[in-house]
Amino acid sequence: MSRPKTPLVPDSRAALTRFKLECAEEIGHLNYCKEFNDHYKGDVSCVQNGREGGPIGGQMVKRMIEMAEKIIK
């Protein structure tokens, strides 16, 4: 079962996009974000898309865990 693409708080979409772009910039993958690069990717394999976009999501999770740990302590 797939998850819906809408955030739990719909008004937070812009903040999540900014957060994604910050994380992508930190690791040098800003050119792989669709908000920054709007070219067609239908000819790119899923493996290649995963290599390009996967680290962005990983960085986002890493930063969210760091934020949560700061709140807990």
Rosetta silent file (secondary structure, phi, psi, omega in degrees, C-alpha in Angstrom):
SEQUENCE: MSRPKTPLVPDSRAALTRFKLECAEEIGHLNYCKEFNDHYKGDVSCVQNGREGGPIGGQMVKRMIEMAEKIIK
SCORE:     score description
SCORE:     0.000 S_00000001
   1 L     0.000  127.389 -179.162    0.000    0.000    0.000 S_00000001
   2 L   -84.997  155.255  178.599    1.484    3.330   -1.000 S_00000001
   3 L   -88.361  151.486  176.729    1.498    6.391    1.204 S_00000001
   4 L   -69.507  150.515 -178.426   -0.235    9.592    0.187 S_00000001
   5 L   -81.943   -7.751 -178.909    2.033   12.319   -1.182 S_00000001
   6 L   -86.612  138.763  177.335    0.418   15.013    0.944 S_00000001
   7 L   -67.110  159.119  178.005    2.076   15.931    4.252 S_00000001
   8 L   -58.900  -37.243  175.721    0.117   15.406    7.493 S_00000001
   9 L  -109.508  102.669 -174.229   -0.018   19.193    7.835 S_00000001
  10 H   -56.232  -30.707 -179.499   -0.815   20.494    4.320 S_00000001
  11 H   -71.230   -9.917 -176.861    0.504   23.987    5.088 S_00000001
  12 H   -88.110   -0.058 -176.562    3.964   22.522    5.746 S_00000001
  13 H   -56.993  -44.006 -179.423    4.655   21.597    2.105 S_00000001
  14 H   -64.319  -40.364  178.672    6.689   24.764    1.422 S_00000001
  15 H   -65.713  -39.281  178.117    8.761   24.242    4.573 S_00000001
  16 H   -66.319  -37.289  177.556    9.445   20.613    3.615 S_00000001
  17 H   -65.290  -44.267  176.777   10.533   21.705    0.143 S_00000001
  18 H   -60.574  -42.162  179.384   12.921   24.287    1.626 S_00000001
  19 H   -61.969  -43.183  179.055   14.264   21.620    4.010 S_00000001
  20 H   -61.835  -43.799  179.998   14.825   19.215    1.092 S_00000001
  21 H   -65.821  -37.380  176.062   16.688   21.879   -0.883 S_00000001
  22 H   -61.878  -46.302 -179.452   18.866   22.719    2.154 S_00000001
  23 H   -64.495  -41.366  178.938   19.762   19.055    2.612 S_00000001
  24 H   -64.194  -38.556  179.185   20.489   18.612   -1.098 S_00000001
  25 H   -66.849  -38.316  179.347   22.739   21.670   -1.069 S_00000001
  26 H   -57.853  -39.158 -175.869   24.659   20.336    1.965 S_00000001
  27 L  -101.149    6.350  176.405   25.636   17.171    0.123 S_00000001
  28 L    76.176   26.723  179.740   26.066   18.765   -3.309 S_00000001
  29 L  -113.777   24.228 -177.279   22.996   17.178   -4.927 S_00000001
  30 H   -60.723  -33.167 -178.624   20.989   20.337   -5.508 S_00000001
  31 H   -70.604   -9.360  178.178   20.991   19.786   -9.271 S_00000001
  32 H   -94.473   -3.898  178.322   19.036   16.522   -8.764 S_00000001
  33 L   -80.755  135.579 -178.284   16.038   18.211   -7.099 S_00000001
  34 L   -65.915  -25.474  178.056   13.054   18.645   -9.396 S_00000001
  35 L   -70.323  -25.327 -177.420   12.461   22.142   -7.986 S_00000001
  36 L   -98.626  -30.552 -175.786   15.943   23.150   -9.135 S_00000001
  37 L  -132.565  111.132 -171.103   16.222   21.079  -12.315 S_00000001
  38 L  -103.609   27.251 -178.593   13.081   20.561  -14.347 S_00000001
  39 L   -82.552  161.660 -178.275   14.355   18.374  -17.195 S_00000001
  40 L   -67.627  132.364 -179.577   12.696   15.152  -18.331 S_00000001
  41 L  -119.992   16.180 -178.414   13.893   12.052  -16.457 S_00000001
  42 L   -67.245  -20.515  179.785   11.807    9.364  -18.156 S_00000001
  43 L   -93.146    1.801 -179.712   14.850    8.005  -19.934 S_00000001
  44 L   -96.075  136.917 -177.983   16.848    7.598  -16.704 S_00000001
  45 L   -69.389  159.659  178.867   16.802    4.204  -14.995 S_00000001
  46 H   -65.018  -31.587  177.778   15.348    3.749  -11.519 S_00000001
  47 H   -63.639  -46.015  179.625   18.822    2.757  -10.287 S_00000001
  48 H   -64.747  -43.751  177.426   20.277    6.052  -11.516 S_00000001
  49 H   -60.916  -37.887  177.565   17.393    8.066  -10.026 S_00000001
  50 H   -65.361  -39.693  177.414   17.962    6.259   -6.728 S_00000001
  51 H   -64.680  -35.116 -177.280   21.667    7.106   -6.762 S_00000001
  52 H   -80.826  -45.774 -174.645   20.884   10.746   -7.408 S_00000001
  53 H   -93.675  -24.133 -177.594   17.899   11.300   -5.106 S_00000001
  54 H   -57.310  -45.977  179.189   18.450    8.690   -2.406 S_00000001
  55 H   -61.341  -27.208  178.486   21.218   10.562   -0.591 S_00000001
  56 H   -66.611  -48.532  177.788   18.944   13.622   -0.343 S_00000001
  57 H   -62.639  -38.417  177.443   16.286   11.652    1.532 S_00000001
  58 H   -62.200  -41.332  178.007   18.980   10.056    3.683 S_00000001
  59 H   -66.313  -37.789  178.023   20.352   13.474    4.630 S_00000001
  60 H   -62.314  -45.494  179.708   16.840   14.667    5.465 S_00000001
  61 H   -63.461  -42.815  179.533   16.282   11.696    7.794 S_00000001
  62 H   -58.570  -45.788  179.888   19.699   12.211    9.407 S_00000001
  63 H   -68.218  -36.600  178.083   18.923   15.880   10.136 S_00000001
  64 H   -65.829  -38.285  176.952   15.426   15.071   11.453 S_00000001
  65 H   -65.069  -42.508  177.340   16.919   12.505   13.851 S_00000001
  66 H   -59.683  -42.598  178.882   19.486   15.072   15.018 S_00000001
  67 H   -63.117  -42.708  179.705   16.678   17.586   15.642 S_00000001
  68 H   -65.216  -40.140  178.340   14.660   15.031   17.595 S_00000001
  69 H   -63.360  -37.590  177.576   17.677   14.064   19.714 S_00000001
  70 H   -64.455  -37.795 -179.678   18.259   17.726   20.609 S_00000001
  71 H   -68.605  -39.416 -177.585   14.630   18.043   21.733 S_00000001
  72 H   -67.781  -38.340 -176.063   14.820   14.881   23.848 S_00000001
  73 L   -74.922    0.000    0.000   18.017   15.888   25.671 S_00000001
